[in-house]
């Protein structure tokens, strides 16, 4: 493969030792058809120069990258799944494929897979991913990045030529292998496994690893476990707040779906809100609404408490409790900040930001059935009242219920006054990613192998990302 100066392999996770992973072999797929490659993400890790055939070699056949993890490893972890502890899970249909440094930042990043074959933790599963699941994840990550949510990035999607049987969708259905680029795949459940096995030594080694590679700023902390819990809590508060501002429902907030760098990842039955509804659920099997839109911060905090319990093997409880007690305040502050960023206006401090955020939520609720979530932020981006009032939803915004929101927003300045000159904002409607549209995109792929709607949607989301200017780059 072409070696770019930006390619900087750094396989650190395997240095933890054999107690933390199992070497595995990727599946030998009947076919490898490249359906998506994220060239923008690839350029940040020195892989943008790969030809399509070289790409398939590494992300369809999973030939190891130079000087990287060889063979790939299935990470060991446990997890609470809908708050029921499961000690029999781990990487069951994926593995850690490579670790590299990000150009410009030096961050350690992972390339991890989904649907790449069976591992010792597959149990009775086939280790595969449906092509529909892969398409949905590519769309989710693109939209979340556009809306400023810390998220893994879909790096590659390769169709595998397999016919899979599933109980929850029409079968046989097409198979795929997905590769994601993420800051870390170390989960809360990674700590849970070693706590369950009563190994403070491994917990200590994991803490050292995580601090060294993801939180070096707390290297000298007096109580390193408590400092780590506080740092992770801050990241998770920001993540939960960003979901709320994006109107996103992850759907499966189990402890094995929480990573220690505070990125959203592993998208299954997710949904974006069509309209404001705190009781909206994404997973058809979430009968109690445990992971509903309005309970996501609660779910994150519950998971943080489980992480705190693991760390109690190597730290006294008092500083851990103190670290956890800071979450509520962090979340309130982050939610206010996330709403202000989504509205494209400049922060005035926590008190004013919080008041505006509350007014925005009240306005969204008052808009009722005609007011969809994403168009509200599209209409009011930059705080331009004149633009919002002459738009297709202007009649809604003139209602008395919107007076407080309009009055407060008028006191905020636009972060980027020139943003509204972007062609994206000339359209009457924004890009959304509602369930029915995803289903329609998939139907064209499934029935006619027509990828044009998928590709057009990704292009439109990229336009939105550039217009909003909310993503990291």
C-alpha positions in Angstrom: 0.0 0.0 0.0 1.2 3.6 -0.5 2.7 4.8 2.7 1.7 8.3 3.4 3.7 10.5 5.9 0.3 10.9 7.7 0.0 7.2 8.4 1.3 6.7 11.9 0.6 3.3 13.3 0.5 3.0 17.1 -1.0 -0.3 18.2 -1.2 0.4 22.0 -4.2 -1.7 23.1 -2.4 -5.0 22.6 0.3 -3.9 25.0 -2.2 -4.5 27.8 -1.7 -8.3 27.4 -3.7 -11.4 26.7 -6.2 -10.9 29.5 -7.8 -8.1 27.6 -8.4 -9.6 24.1 -8.4 -12.7 21.9 -6.6 -12.9 18.6 -9.1 -13.7 15.8 -9.3 -14.4 12.1 -11.6 -12.4 9.8 -14.3 -14.2 7.9 -13.6 -15.2 4.3 -16.4 -13.6 2.4 -17.7 -14.8 -0.9 -17.5 -11.3 -2.4 -16.2 -7.9 -1.4 -18.0 -5.1 -3.1 -17.1 -1.6 -2.0 -20.2 0.4 -1.2 -18.8 3.3 0.8 -15.4 4.7 1.7 -14.9 7.8 3.8 -12.1 9.6 2.0 -12.3 12.7 4.3 -11.7 10.5 7.4 -9.1 8.4 5.6 -7.0 11.4 4.8 -6.7 12.2 8.5 -5.0 8.9 9.2 -2.9 8.6 6.1 -5.0 6.1 4.2 -6.6 8.4 1.7 -4.2 7.3 -1.0 -5.3 3.7 -1.1 -6.8 2.5 -4.4 -10.2 0.8 -4.3 -8.6 -2.6 -4.7 -6.1 -1.9 -1.9 -9.0 -0.5 0.2 -10.9 -3.8 -0.2 -7.8 -5.8 0.7 -7.6 -4.1 4.0 -11.3 -3.3 4.8 -13.0 -6.2 3.0 -10.4 -9.0 3.4 -8.9 -7.3 6.5 -5.3 -7.8 5.6 -3.3 -6.1 8.4 -2.1 -2.6 7.9 1.7 -2.1 8.0 3.2 -2.2 11.5 -0.2 -2.5 13.0 -2.3 -5.0 14.9 -1.7 -8.5 13.4 -3.8 -10.5 13.8 -6.9 -8.4 14.8 -8.2 -8.8 18.3 -11.7 -9.3 19.8 -11.8 -7.1 22.9 -13.0 -8.7 26.1 -15.8 -6.9 28.0 -19.0 -7.5 29.9 -22.0 -5.2 30.1 -25.4 -4.3 31.5 -28.0 -4.8 28.8 -31.2 -3.0 29.6 -29.8 -3.1 33.2 -29.4 -6.8 33.3 -25.8 -7.9 33.8 -24.4 -10.1 31.0 -21.0 -11.8 31.7 -21.0 -13.7 28.4 -20.4 -10.9 25.9 -17.5 -9.3 24.2 -16.6 -8.5 20.6 -19.0 -11.0 19.1 -19.1 -9.8 15.5 -16.2 -7.3 15.3 -12.6 -6.7 16.3 -10.0 -4.0 16.8 -8.3 -3.9 13.5 -5.8 -1.1 13.8 -4.7 1.9 15.9 -3.2 5.1 14.4 -2.4 8.7 15.2 -4.6 11.4 13.7 -2.8 13.9 11.6 -2.7 17.3 13.2 -3.9 16.4 16.6 -1.8 13.3 17.4 -4.9 11.6 18.9 -4.8 7.8 19.1 -7.6 6.5 17.0 -9.1 3.0 16.4 -10.3 1.2 13.4 -12.8 -1.3 14.6 -15.1 -3.6 12.6 -18.7 -4.8 12.7 -19.8 -7.9 10.8 -16.3 -9.2 10.2 -16.9 -12.7 11.4 -17.3 -14.9 14.5 -15.1 -14.6 17.6 -15.0 -16.5 20.9 -17.7 -14.1 22.1 -20.2 -14.7 19.2 -22.1 -17.2 21.3 -24.8 -18.5 18.9 -24.5 -15.5 16.5 -23.0 -15.6 13.0 -20.7 -12.7 13.5 -22.2 -10.9 10.6 -23.9 -7.5 9.9 -26.8 -6.9 7.5 -26.2 -4.5 4.6 -29.2 -2.6 5.8 -27.6 -2.2 9.2 -24.4 -1.0 7.6 -26.3 1.5 5.5 -28.2 2.8 8.5 -25.0 3.3 10.5 -23.3 5.2 7.7 -26.2 7.5 7.5 -26.4 8.0 11.3 -22.8 8.9 11.7 -22.8 11.3 8.8 -25.9 13.1 10.2 -24.6 13.2 13.8 -21.3 14.6 12.7 -23.1 17.3 10.7 -25.1 18.2 13.9 -22.0 18.4 16.1 -22.4 15.2 18.0 -19.2 13.5 19.2 -19.5 10.2 17.2 -17.6 7.4 15.6 -17.2 7.9 11.8 -18.2 5.2 9.4 -15.0 4.5 7.5 -15.9 1.8 5.1 -18.8 -0.4 4.1 -18.2 -3.5 2.0 -21.0 -5.8 0.8 -20.0 -9.5 1.4 -22.2 -11.5 -1.0 -23.7 -13.4 1.8 -27.5 -14.1 2.4 -28.2 -13.7 6.2 -31.2 -15.0 8.1 -32.6 -12.5 10.7 -35.7 -12.7 12.9 -36.4 -9.0 12.9 -36.3 -8.2 9.2 -37.2 -9.9 5.9 -34.8 -12.7 5.2 -32.6 -13.7 3.5 -31.0 -10.3 3.6 -27.7 -9.1 2.3 -24.5 -9.1 4.4 -21.8 -6.4 4.9 -18.7 -5.6 6.8 -18.4 -2.1 8.4 -15.3 -0.4 9.6 -15.6 2.6 12.0 -13.0 5.2 13.0 -13.3 6.1 16.7 -11.2 7.6 19.4 -11.5 4.5 21.5 -13.3 1.2 21.8 -12.5 0.8 25.5 -15.9 0.5 27.0 -17.4 0.9 30.5 -18.0 -2.9 30.1 -14.2 -3.4 29.6 -13.8 -2.3 33.2 -16.9 -4.3 34.3 -15.3 -7.6 33.0 -12.2 -7.2 35.2 -14.2 -6.0 38.2 -16.5 -9.1 37.8 -13.4 -11.3 37.8 -12.2 -9.5 40.9 -8.9 -8.3 39.4 -7.8 -5.0 40.8 -4.5 -5.4 39.1 -6.2 -5.4 35.6 -8.4 -2.5 36.6 -5.3 -0.6 37.6 -3.6 -1.5 34.3 -6.6 -0.3 32.4 -6.7 2.9 34.3 -3.1 3.5 33.5 -3.6 2.8 29.8 -6.7 5.0 29.5 -5.0 8.0 31.3 -1.8 7.6 29.3 -3.5 7.6 25.9 -6.7 9.5 26.4 -6.5 11.7 29.5 -2.8 12.6 29.9 -3.9 15.9 31.6 -4.8 13.9 34.8 -1.6 11.9 34.8 -0.4 13.4 38.0 -3.8 13.3 39.9 -3.6 12.3 43.5 -6.5 9.9 43.1 -6.3 8.7 39.5 -9.4 6.5 39.5 -11.6 9.4 40.8 -9.9 11.8 38.4 -10.6 9.5 35.5 -14.3 9.0 36.5 -14.7 12.8 36.7 -13.1 13.2 33.3 -15.2 10.5 31.7 -18.3 12.0 33.4 -17.6 15.4 31.8 -17.3 13.7 28.3 -20.5 11.8 28.8 -22.4 14.9 29.9 -21.4 16.6 26.7 -22.4 13.5 24.6 -25.8 13.2 26.3 -26.4 16.9 25.8 -25.5 16.8 22.2 -27.9 13.9 21.6 -30.7 16.0 23.0 -29.9 19.1 20.9 -29.7 16.9 17.8 -33.1 15.3 18.6 -31.3 11.9 18.5 -32.4 8.7 20.3 -29.6 6.1 20.4 -31.9 3.3 21.5 -29.5 0.9 23.2 -27.6 2.7 25.9 -26.1 -0.4 27.5 -22.8 -0.2 29.4 -21.0 -2.0 26.5 -22.2 0.8 24.2 -20.5 3.5 26.3 -16.8 4.2 25.6 -14.4 6.1 27.9 -13.8 8.9 25.4 -17.4 10.0 25.3 -18.2 9.2 21.7 -21.5 7.9 20.4 -21.1 4.6 18.6 -22.6 1.3 17.5 -25.9 2.3 16.0 -28.7 -0.2 15.8 -32.4 0.8 16.2 -31.6 4.6 16.5 -34.1 7.3 15.4 -34.0 11.0 14.9 -37.0 12.7 16.4 -39.7 13.7 13.9 -41.1 16.1 16.6 -40.5 17.0 20.2 -41.4 14.0 22.3 -39.6 13.1 25.5 -41.2 9.6 25.6 -40.1 8.7 22.0 -38.2 5.4 21.9 -36.1 4.0 19.1 -36.0 0.3 19.8 -39.2 -1.7 19.3 -38.2 -3.9 22.2 -37.8 -1.0 24.7 -41.3 -1.6 26.1 -40.7 0.4 29.3 -39.1 3.4 27.6 -35.9 2.9 29.5 -33.9 4.6 26.8 -36.4 7.1 25.6 -35.4 10.5 24.3 -36.0 12.2 27.6 -34.3 9.6 29.7 -31.0 9.4 27.9 -29.1 11.5 30.5 -30.5 9.3 33.2 -29.3 6.2 31.4 -25.8 7.7 30.9 -25.6 8.6 34.6 -26.7 5.0 35.6 -23.9 3.7 33.4 -21.4 6.0 35.0 -22.4 4.6 38.4 -21.5 1.1 37.2 -18.1 2.4 36.0 -17.7 4.0 39.4 -18.4 0.7 41.0 -15.6 -1.0 39.0 -13.2 1.7 40.0 -14.1 1.2 43.7 -11.9 -1.8 43.6 -8.9 0.5 43.5 -10.1 3.7 45.1 -12.0 4.7 48.3 -15.6 5.5 47.6 -15.8 9.1 48.7 -13.9 10.7 45.8 -15.7 8.5 43.3 -19.1 9.6 44.7 -17.9 13.2 44.5 -17.0 12.7 40.9 -20.4 11.2 40.1 -22.2 14.0 42.0 -20.8 16.5 39.5 -22.6 14.9 36.5 -25.9 16.7 37.0 -24.4 20.2 36.9 -22.1 19.3 34.0 -25.1 18.0 32.0 -27.2 21.1 32.6 -24.4 23.3 31.5 -23.6 21.1 28.5 -27.2 21.0 27.4 -27.4 24.8 27.5 -24.2 25.0 25.4 -25.4 22.4 22.9 -28.7 24.2 22.3 -26.9 27.5 21.8 -24.5 25.9 19.4 -27.3 24.4 17.4 -29.0 27.8 17.2 -25.7 29.2 15.8 -25.5 32.0 18.4 -22.7 33.1 20.7 -22.8 32.0 24.4 -23.7 34.5 27.0 -22.7 32.3 29.9 -24.5 29.4 31.6 -27.4 31.3 33.1 -28.5 33.1 29.9 -27.7 30.0 27.8 -29.8 27.8 30.1 -32.7 30.2 29.9 -32.6 30.3 26.1 -32.4 26.5 26.0 -35.4 26.1 28.2 -37.3 28.6 26.1 -36.3 26.6 23.0 -37.6 23.3 24.4 -40.9 25.1 25.4 -41.2 26.5 21.9 -40.6 23.1 20.4 -43.3 21.6 22.6 -45.7 24.5 21.9 -45.3 24.0 18.1 -47.2 20.8 18.3 -47.7 18.4 15.4 -46.8 20.8 12.5 -43.4 21.7 13.9 -40.7 19.1 13.3 -37.5 19.0 15.3 -34.8 19.7 12.7 -36.6 22.5 10.8 -36.9 24.5 14.0 -33.1 24.7 14.3 -32.7 25.3 10.6 -35.2 28.2 10.6 -33.6 29.9 13.6 -29.9 29.3 12.9 -28.0 32.4 13.5 -30.9 34.0 15.4 -32.3 35.6 12.3 -35.9 36.3 13.2 -36.8 37.9 9.9 -35.8 34.8 8.0 -37.7 32.5 10.3 -40.9 34.5 10.1 -41.0 34.6 6.4 -40.3 30.9 6.0 -42.8 28.1 5.6 -43.3 27.9 9.4 -43.5 31.6 10.0 -47.2 31.4 11.1 -46.3 28.9 13.9 -43.5 31.2 15.1 -45.8 34.2 15.3 -47.9 32.5 18.0 -47.9 33.8 21.5 -46.2 30.6 22.8 -43.0 31.6 20.9 -42.8 35.2 22.2 -40.4 34.4 25.1 -38.1 32.3 22.9 -38.0 35.1 20.2 -37.3 37.8 22.8 -34.5 35.9 24.4 -32.9 34.8 21.1 -32.9 38.4 19.9 -30.4 39.3 22.6 -27.8 36.7 21.3 -25.4 37.4 18.5 -24.7 35.0 15.6 -21.5 33.1 15.9 -21.0 33.3 12.1 -23.0 36.1 10.5 -22.0 35.0 7.1 -23.2 31.4 7.6 -26.7 32.2 6.2 -25.3 33.1 2.9 -24.5 29.4 2.3 -26.8 28.0 -0.4 -28.0 25.4 2.1 -30.0 28.0 4.0 -31.8 29.2 0.8 -33.8 26.0 0.7 -37.2 26.0 2.4 -36.4 22.7 4.2 -33.3 21.3 5.9 -31.8 17.8 5.6 -33.5 15.4 8.0 -33.0 11.7 8.6 -36.3 10.4 9.6 -37.2 6.7 9.7 -39.4 6.7 6.6 -36.6 8.2 4.5 -34.1 5.7 5.6 -36.5 2.9 4.8 -37.1 4.4 1.3 -33.3 4.6 0.7 -32.9 1.0 1.7 -35.9 -0.2 -0.4 -34.2 1.1 -3.6 -31.0 -0.7 -2.7 -32.7 -3.9 -1.7 -35.1 -4.0 -4.7 -33.1 -2.6 -7.5 -29.5 -2.3 -6.2 -30.0 1.4 -6.7 -27.5 3.4 -4.5 -28.3 6.8 -6.0 -30.6 7.9 -3.2 -28.0 6.8 -0.6 -25.2 8.7 -2.3 -27.4 11.7 -2.8 -28.4 11.8 0.9 -24.8 11.6 2.0 -23.9 14.5 -0.3 -26.8 16.5 1.1 -25.8 15.8 4.6 -22.2 16.9 3.8 -23.6 20.1 2.5 -25.5 20.6 5.8 -22.3 19.8 7.8 -20.4 22.5 5.9 -23.2 25.0 6.3 -23.7 24.5 10.0 -20.0 24.4 10.8 -20.6 22.3 14.0 -18.3 19.4 13.4 -14.7 19.3 14.6 -13.2 19.9 11.2 
